[in-house]
């Protein structure tokens, strides 16, 4: 019971299926086109495979500073890991399309989105005709500008064909999207160091904020600063703004409360900040639309790509900002 003696109403979030089947109805052609975006932008020769192995070794040793320290490492990471995730993200945007239908011309803020998966996933959404124009602002602590510029060019320029390509193939050869319909910018920054004014500028006129495979890293860096970042986003986000969080399932962070340390699930910390300790649906500043603690995206077998791809297991949480509180009469 609430302090007023009235029952709280808890709205059950929409959940998506956990069936481990190939999890996208995006066409085979569009999935392959997304992979071709990465290949055309980043693949140079079989020597790239050696660079991928070097990056994999640094990631295995959790030496993230070294893994993202060189331009060729960043290209190798995007080539190997972002390509798979881009297809997974495209499927996620398809799953939540019912929540995005009123955002045809959309501004998107991608926190931790430097590696390009969000950019290509959103391009796939636009290519399916679900958005007439998209403006993306990607923010990341590493310098991903070269990678993102390459990907953006690969999305918005006509692919190069073999001189032996048929007339039919040449006639069908078009860019995935046009430059005026797919606008992108990048800022290299540590978002945990942003002040409120910077966060407000980044969130201005933004319809969707994504934090994909990034929130747990932010919590690992500083729980207090991450909670403050989320609180500031809550304070400045406009009514109707969507916040999409995707991360590894089973992510935990250690929190000290009243002098006692305890490990909490990432989504619990997220809900604590966005929905409050009581989760009182009449008074929360966000409405949770989708919540799933473990879901698979499985790649189809027919895709062609020069580098190993992998399936993606993830948790997903989608919230909508609401500034008009619903209260009992």
Helices and strands as residue ranges (DSSP letters): H 28-42, H 47-60, H 64-67, H 71-77, I 78-82, H 83-95, H 97-100, E 105-111, H 117-127, E 133-140, H 145-156, H 167-172, E 182-188, G 191-193, H 196-203, E 208-212, H 215-221, H 223-236, E 242-247, E 252-257, E 260-265, H 266-275, E 286-297, E 312-321
